[in-house]
Amino acid sequence: MPPQKRTKTGKPARQAVLSGRVTRPRKSAITSHQKSNPVETSHSEDAISGESDRQNDLPPVQGKPPAWAECRPDLCDALPWFRSAQGGYYYNGSLCYGCLVDADSGIRAYIDDEVVVTRIGGGCTKDAEGNLVLLKDQDTDSATLSSVMNSWRMQNPVGLIIGDRNKQLNRKLPHRYNVMAYFRIADVWYEQIGTKKGAKVRFEKLDLAATSWWAAPGTTPLPVEQRDFTLGPATKRCASCDRESKQVYNEGWMCLTPSCSRFWKVGGTTTPPGHLSFNAAFLRARLPPDPQIQPHFDLVPDLLATLSEDKGDLVFKRIAWKGIVCPLCSRCIARRFWRGWKCADELLQDLSQQSHRCSFERYLKISPLSVRSVIDEFEIHPAKRALYFDPKLQLPSVDDTSLYPYRKLVYTLPGVGFVTHLVANRAINTRANGPDDLFKRLQSVDLGLQRYPLQQSVVRGTLTSHYAVNYGCPYKYVVSVASKGFAEASDEILRAFGRLTWATEQAVTTAGDAFLPPNELLLLGYMEDMKIGYHDDGESSLGPTIATLSLGARATMLLRMKYKYYHGYTKAKRIVDEDPALDGCAHAPERKALKQAREAGEITREEYDAQRRGLPAGGRRGEAPPCLRMELNHGDLVVMHGEGVQRFYEHSVIPEKNLRFALTARYIKPEFVEEADRQKGVFTLTGEQVYDGK
């Protein structure tokens, strides 16, 4: 703890305020006009499943939060001062900007109308009972602790959020996550927490004149002009380390310098009892108001006021697909819809299991962007695109004649399948109803593009980093997307589908395989900084061929072997039952030889498994490196063929910063489609919707 000036000690009546998790309500906060009583505490945690019942039994708060959310991604998307999807603290540029006090604020935590005492996160794990415990002593090498210390020194206010699983406030909170107010960091110190030395922080509310919405009904703050800002707890200088520490607990003064030999000893000699009570003078102390201390961000930002719809490309920029705070009900809303925001979102209500009625909707005026505005290269449409291939990765065969005017690149994956890349050019893209026209027209129609919650995510409610709409037979990839029938598809969609059908047929029949006409189309829309990470389209309901049309900004597509097939074992170190021993996998020669010996009956299954386990563990241990890299430009088509491509490999697509559409067609096996949905995949392409390859 840094040296501190001696403070004048007030003489309030000695009053025990016990630490820990509150299990019955306080009658009032210490700074209110009402008298404060000692608070009994318990270290037991309620099960999360019982949170709703616990909240219903608590007394109410007197107001409403200025902003709130029912799921954490919505909160982080709308508040620039709290972007932490998992941790309790948000820091950026070495400063702490936000803090969430929720289920586990640590032992000896405390909350009243103006003060919050909580642990500083980082370096923790969960024990058998689900409680967070320190793995090692905390120090300023921790990024979280360092950011808190920096904000303390620089007097940077910190926004606080309280979750409804918090046990210290002991009042019924209206929502899962509730914005409190801006606070100042008043004290940072160290304590003995179990066998480790951990850091604690004491926050004081920045605006002492304003009534706290989380206070008990009828509570009003003491007027600022009636407060004595000279009062504070006793402060002593340690005889061993010559550093000053405040008296935090009633049980006696202790040195709070972690490197001192007398650290955490009452009077410098005695180990404190396991149960401590806060010194009321420590909790009552207040820093004098300072008008120079102002937050960097507004507590409740007004993003909509800064968005000008007259600048066409702004609605697709990263700032424009951030969340907002509803001006009617104060809910944090993610931009889940391509056109804008809607507060009463039925899909997200299902996730939060909370009914919510609000009439607010804000849809932006979208002016179609030109191809020029999303392609930064000098030449928008080369007459013939020059190609360069990384010699460290797989090289394709190049065919400039068979599908002219396309350049046909074929990447072969031995024993698995192939990837065909049809490179577009000026003649293809500028043709009437070609990629240039399709790109503009897809922006002009309301396609129903939305972001959907991921089916498997670490944080519940996390949305995809792209917008999607599905036509034809239903298809579930990383999310579940409601599907529209082709009868509802616009002419633009059917023209794009015609190109994908043509590309699929050309690639498959050239290889001598049976052509299965696609009956599903997934359209993805990417705004600035959106992308889709590594994934595969290997569901058992899919046929062996997948075709994609790229429109707009350039993107990079990477293909790599899946972890278990690259290494021959899963991330849990279990060897795969059937090892394909693919070209390019780790220990490929040895694994191929073992596979051949096993198939020839030269070794038993037990010997085969034992020898695979005995292969040296050296070399690359993480994910497989990319084996194939393609630059997908405006108008390009890609066809992946072979069931093994999706089974053994995965791919990612990273667009450049500008607007891009990706339309992907597949064949969904009818036996995997509900009878009521099969009609959605029925279509007829007419006239120029049937693509001729030009």
N, C-alpha and C positions, 0 to 999 in steps of 0.2 A: 504494500500500500504506500503510495507516495506521501512525502511529508505534508502535514497539514498545519495550518495556523491554529493556535489555541482558540477555542470558542468559549464565549461566556455561557456558563451553565445556569439554566433556569432552575426553579425550585417547585415543580409541580408535585402533587402528592404521588408517592411511589405507587405505581399501578401496574399490575402484571398483565401483559398481553402475550399470551402463550403462542408459540410457533406451531407450525405443522399444518395439516389439512383440516379445515373447519368442518365440523359435523353438525353444528346447530347455529342458527343465525345470530349475528351480533345485533344488538338493539339499535346501534347507531355507529357512525364512524367517529374517530377521535376528534376530527376537526369540526364536527357539527355542533349545533347549539344544544343537542341532547347529551345527556350523560352517557359515557361509555363504560361498559362492564367488561370484566375479564372474559376471555374467549377460551372455551375448552376445545381441545384439538385431538385428532386421531391420525395415525399414520396409515390407516387402512385405506385401500383404493376400492371404490365401487366398481363392479363389472360394467363394461361399456353398455351391455344389454340392459342394464338397469338405470341408465342415465335419464331416460324419459320419465320414469316414475319418480326418480329423485328430484328432477327439476319441478315436476308438478306439485311436490310437497313443500317447495321453498316459498318464502315470501316474495312479493314482486319488487321490481325496481320502479323508480318514479318516472322514467322517461323512455325515449326511444333512441337507439344508436344513430349517428349521422350516416352510417353506411353499414351494410351487413351482407352476409352470404350464407347459403346452406351447404355449399361445397367449396373446398379450398382453391381449386383452380380458378373459379369465378372471382374469388377474393383477390388472388395474386394477379389476375389479368386486368383488374380494374384499378388497383392501387399501386402507383409507381414506387411508393415507399415500402412496399412489402411484396417482394417477388419470390419469397421462399416457399416452394411447393411442399417441402417436408420439414425443414428445420424450424426452430422456434425464433431465430433471429434472421433478419435480412440485412446484409451489408454489401456495400459496393464502393470501390475506390478507397478502401481502408476505413470507411466510416459506417457506423451502424445507423440505419434509418427506421427500422421497424422491429417490433417484438410481439410475439404471440404468447399469452399466458393461458394454458389450457390444462390438460389432464395432469401433467406432472411438472409442477413448478419447483420441485425439490423439497427437501426437508427444510423446516424453519422458513417457510414462505408466508407472505402476508399481503392482503389487499384491503384498503378502505376507500373512502371517497376521493382521496387525493394522493395516496401513497401506494406503491406496489414494490414489494420485495420478492425477488425471485432468483433462481440460479442462472448462471450464464452457461449456455449450452456449448456443446462440442466435446469430443473425446469420450462419449458415453456409449453404453450398450444396455440391453435389457436383461434383468436377472430372471430367474425362474418364475417369479410372480408378476413379471411385466413391468417392474419399476426400473427407471433409468439409473445406472450406477456408473461412476467414473472408472475408466480403464487405467488412468495414470494421473499424476498431479497436473493441474492446469497451470499454464504459464502463458506469457505473451507470445509464444510461438503459435498458439492457437489463433486462427484467423478471426474467429468469433470474439474471443476475449480481447484481442488487439483492437478490433473495430469498436467495441464498447469503450475501451480505454481512450481511444482517439476521439470518439464523440463526446466523452466526458471532458477531456482537456480542451477540445475545440468548441464546447458548449453547443453542440449540434442536437437539437431536439429529436426525440425518438417517438414515432407513432406506436401506440399500444392497441392491441386487439385482444379481446377476451373470448375464449371458447366456452360453450355451455357444459364442458366436462371439468371446468375448473372447480376446485373444492374450497378455495379460500374465501371468495366473495360470499358464497352461501345465499344467493338470491336467485330467483328465477329469471333466466336470461331469455330474451324473445327469440333468438336465432342461434344457429350453430356457431357462427363467427360474428362478433359484434365489435365494431370500431369504437374505442373508448375516447381518446383525445391525444393530443401531443403532451409528452412529459419531458422533464429535464432529468439528466442523470445526476443525482445528488451524491451518491457514495458508491464506491466499488471496493470490496475487501475480500479477504480469503478466510475460509473456515476449514476445520477438519470435517470432512464428509465421509464417514466410514473410515477406510484406511487411507484415503487420498485427501489431498488439499485442493479444494474447489473454490471457485470465485462466485460471489454474490453481488447483486446490484440493487440499489434502492432508487426508484424513480419517484419524482415529485411532479404533480400535474403542473403544466406550464401556465395555464390561465386559472389562477386561484379565485378570480371573481365569478367565474361561470359555475352554475350548478351542474354537478355530475349526474348524467342521466342514470347511471347505475347505482346511485344512492337510494336509500330507503325512502318511501313516499313521505313527503312533508319535511325532508331534510334540506336545509339551506346552508351554504358555506359562511364561515365567519368573514365579515367584510374585511377587505385588504387593509383598510386604514386602521382597523382595530387589532391587527396582528403585531406581535413582537418578534421581529426577525432576528433578534440577537440571542434568542433562547436556543439551547442545544444541549446535547448530552455531554457528560463529563469526558474530557480528553486527557490522556496521560502519555508521557514519553517513556518508552521502554528503557530500562537501565542496561539492557544487554545490547540492543541494536541501535539505540538512540533514535528510534522512529516513533512518531505519534500515532495513536490509534484511538478511535472513539469507543465509548462503552455502548455496545449494541444490545447486550442482554442484562437482565436484572441480577443474574447470578454473580456478576462481578466483571471488572475490567479485564481484558485479555489483550496481549499483543497480537495483532492481525497481520504481521509481516511474515510470510511463509518461510523465509530463509532463516528466521531468528530461532535460536535454541529455546526461547521461552514462548514460542508460538502456541496459541490456543491453550494457554494455562491461566487459570484464574489467579490474578495477582502475580502472575509470572511463575507460579510454583505448582498449582494444583490442577489436575485434569478436571474439566467441567463435567457436571452431570449430563446424562444422555438427553434429558428433556430440559430445554431452555425456554425462557419467556422474554419477549422483547422489552427493552427499556422504553417506557412511554416517552421519555424526553427525546430519545432517538427517533421515534416515529413522529413526534409532534414538530420537530425542527423543520423550518422552511427556509429556502433560499429567498432573498429579497427579489421582487420582480425586477426584470431588466428588459426594457423595450428593445434593446439591441439583439436579444436572442429571438430569432425567428426561424421557422422551419424552411427547408429547401423546397419541399413540395406542399401543396395545399392538402389538408387532411382529406377532403373530398374533392377530387379533381373534376373539372368540367371539360372533358375532352371534346364534346360535341361543339362547344363554342369556338374551338380552334380549327375545326375542319371546314374548309371552303370547298363546296361542291363545284364551284366554277373551274377549279383546276382539276381536269379530268383524271389524271393519273393518281391524285392524292387518295382517292377512295380505295386504291389497291395497294397503297404503301403500308409498311409494317405498323405505323402509328394508327392507321385507320382500322385495323382488325384487332386492336386491343379492346379490352372491356371498358364499360362505362358504369357510372352509378346512376340508377334510375332517378330522374328528377321528381317523380311522383311518390315513390315508396322507399327510395334509398337503397334498393337492392343492387348488388354488384352483378352486372350482366356481361357475359362473354358475347362477342360477335359470332353467333352460331350460324347466322344466315348470310348468304352472299350479299344480299341487298342491305343488310343493316342489323338492328337489334330489336328484340321483342322480349318484354319483361315476363309476361305470363307464358312461359315456354312449357308445353305439356310434356315434352320428352324429358327435360331436366327435372320437372316436378316428380316424375316417376323415380328418378334417381334419388332425390332428396326425401321422398316420401312425405312431402309437405305440400298441402294445397296452397296455392297462391294466386290471387286475382289482382291483376293490375292492367289497366288499359294502355299503358305506354308502349308505343312502337315508334321506331325511327328508321325509315328506309332512305338511303342516300340516292341522289340522282347520279346515275352512271352514264357517262358519255363514252362511247366506244373509243378505245385507243387504236391508233394505227400500228401496223407492223413496224414501221420505222421507230416508233417511240419505245418499243420493247427490245429492239436489237441494237446493241451498241457498236457492232462492227460497221466499218465504212460501207462494205458491200452487203446490202440486205439479201439479195438473191444472186449468188454467183452463177454464171452460165454453166460452170462445172466446178463443184466444190473440190478444192485441193485437200488431200488427205495425208495425215501423218499418223503412224502407229508406234506406240511405245514398244521398243523391242524386248522389254522385260516382261511384257504381257503377251497374250495369245494374238497372233496375226491372222487376219482373215484372207480368204481368197477374194479377188476383186474381179467382177464381171461387169463390163460397161455396155454390153450388147444385148443380152437376152431379154432384159426388161427395160430397155431404153424408152424414155429418157432418164430413168432411174439408174444410179450406180448401185449394183448389188454386191454387198459384202456378206460373206458367210463365215461364221465362226463355228468350227466343229468341236464338239465335246465328245471325245471318243467313247463309244459304248453307251452314250447317254442321249444325245440329240444334237441339235444345232440352233444357232441364233442367226437370223437373216436381218440385215440392216439395209433398208432401201433408202438411199440418200437422194433427197429432192434437189431441185435446182430452179432457176428462174422460170423456165418454160412451164414447169409443173405448178409452181406456187402462184403465178400471176394469171393463170388460165381462169376464165369465168367460172364461178362456183368452186374454185380451187381453194387451197389453204388460206390465201390472203382473205378471200371473201368469207370463208367459214369462221376465221378468227374474229372478224369484225361482227358477224351476225350472231355468234354465240354470246357476245357481250350485250347484244341488243334485246334478247328475249329472256324472259323469266323462266329459267330451267328448273328452279326449285333446289338449287345447290345449298347444301348445309354441311356444317361440321358435326360429327357424331361422336358420342363417348366411346372411348376405346373399350373393347370387351375385356382385355387384360391390361391393367395398368397398376402401378404402385400406388398412385393417388386416385381415389375414386372420383369420377367426374371429369377426368382428363380428356380433352377433346383432340381429335385428329388435327394435324398441322396442314390440312388441305380441306377443300370443300368437295362434296360428292353428291351425285345423283345416279341412280341405276335404272336402266331400261331393260325390258324383257324378263327372262326367268330370274327369280331372286337369286342373289349371290352374296354370300357373307365372306368378307376378307378379314381385315383386322378389326372391322366394326360391322355392326348389323345395319344395313341400309334398306329402307323401304323401297320397293321396286315399282316403277311405272310400266304399264304395257307399251309395246311399240306403237299401239294405236294412238297413244298420247304424245308420241315423239314428234317434234317439229321437223320441218324439211331439212334443216341444218344437221340435225342428229342423224337422220336417215342417209343423207349424202355422205357424212363421215363414216357411217356404218357400211355403206357401199364400198368405200375405199378399204376398210378393214377386211371385209369379206373377200374382196379381190386379192389383197395381199396374202391372206391366209391360204387361199386356193393355190396361188402361184408357188408359195414356199413349200406346201405340203405335197402337191402333185409332182413337183420337180424331184422330190425325194422318193417318189414312187409309193407314197402312203395314201390311205383313203382320206378324202376331204370331208370333214364334218362342218357344215355351215354354222357359224356362230349364231346363238340365239339369245345373247345377253350382251349389253354394253354398259360399261361403267365410265362415267365422265368425272374426272377430277379437275378442280380448278385451283391453281396455285397463285396466291398473291405474294408480295415481296417477302422474302425470307422463309417461305413455306417449303416443306420437303416431305418426303416419305422415306423412312429409314429402311434398313434391310428387312425383307419379308419374302415370302414365297406365295405362289398361287397353286399350292399343291393339294388342295382339298380333293377328296375322293370323288366328289360330284362333278369334277371338271374333266373335260376332254384333254387331249395331249397338246393342244395348240392355243397360244395366246398371242394376240396381235394388238399393237398400240400405234396410234397416230399422235404426233406431237405438233402442237400449234402454239406459236408465240415465242417466248424467250427460250434461249438455248438451255439444255439441261445435260447433266453428266449421269450416265447410267453405269453402275458398277455391278459386276457379277462375281460372287465368291462361293466357295464350297461351304456347306454348313459345317459347324464346329465338329459335330460328332463324326462326320464322314471324312473331314480333313485329318483329324487326330486318330480316329478309330475307336474313340471312347467318348462318353458324354461328359458334361461338365461335372457330374458327380463321380467321374472316373470309372464308370461301368463300360466295359467294352461292348461294341455294337454286335448284335447277334449275327447279322449278315453284312459283312464288310465288303463293299463294292471295290475297294482298293483302286480308286480312280487315279488317272494320270494327274500328277501335281499334288497329290496328298502327301502328308508327312510319312516318311519311311516307305515311299511307294514301292521301290524294288523289293524290299523285304516282305511287305504285306502282300504284294502280288505273288511272290514265290510261295508264301505260306498258303495263300488261297488256292493256288494251283495244286499244291501238295495235298491239301485237304480234299479238293474235288476229285483228285486221282486216287484217293484212298490210301495215300502213303503215310498219313498221320491221322490219329483219332481226333475227335472233337475236343477232348480234354487237352491233348497236346497242342492243338491249334490255338486254343484259348490261352494256354499257359505261355506259349512262345510269343503271342501278341502282347501279353502283359509284360513280357520280359524285354520288349524293345526299349532302347534307351530313351530317356525323357528329355534329352537335349533339344535344342532348336526352338522354333517359335511355339509358344504355349498359349497364346491368346487366340483370337479369331483368325480364320484363314485370311491370307492377303487376297486382294482382288486378282482374278485371273483374266478378266475381260473388262475393258473400258471403252465406252462408246459416247461420242458427242452427238446428242440428239438435237438437230436443228429444226427450225420451222418447216413443216411439211413432211418430215421424215417418217417412215414406217418401220417398225421392228416386229419381227415374228419369232417367238420362241416355240420350238417344236420338240416334242419328246416328253413322255411322262417323267423320265428321269431328271429332266432339267429342273422341274419344280421340286422333285423329291430330294435331290442331292445338292441343289444350289439355291441361293437366295440372292436377291438383287435390291439395290437402292436407287432412288432417283433424286438428284439434287439440282433443282433449277437455279439459274442465275436469278438475280434479284427481281426481275420484272415479271409481268403477268404471263401465265402459261396455262394451256389446257392440255390434258392427256386423255384420250379416248381409247379404251381398251375393250376388245371384243373376245368372248370366250364361247365355248360350247358347253352348256350345262346338260348333263345326262338326264333324260326325262324321268327315269326311275327315282331320281333324287328330288324331284319337284312335286309339290302338292298339286293334286289334280286341279284345284281351283286357280292355281297360278300358271298352269301350262299355257293357257291362252295368251298370257302376257308376252310369251316368246314367239308368237306367230306374227309374221310380217310379210309384206310384199314390197319390194323395191320397184319403183316405176320410172320410166324415162331416164333422165340423167342421174337419178339416184344410183343406177347401176354403173359402177365405175369401169372405165375402159383402159386404165393404166397410163393415161396420158396427162 
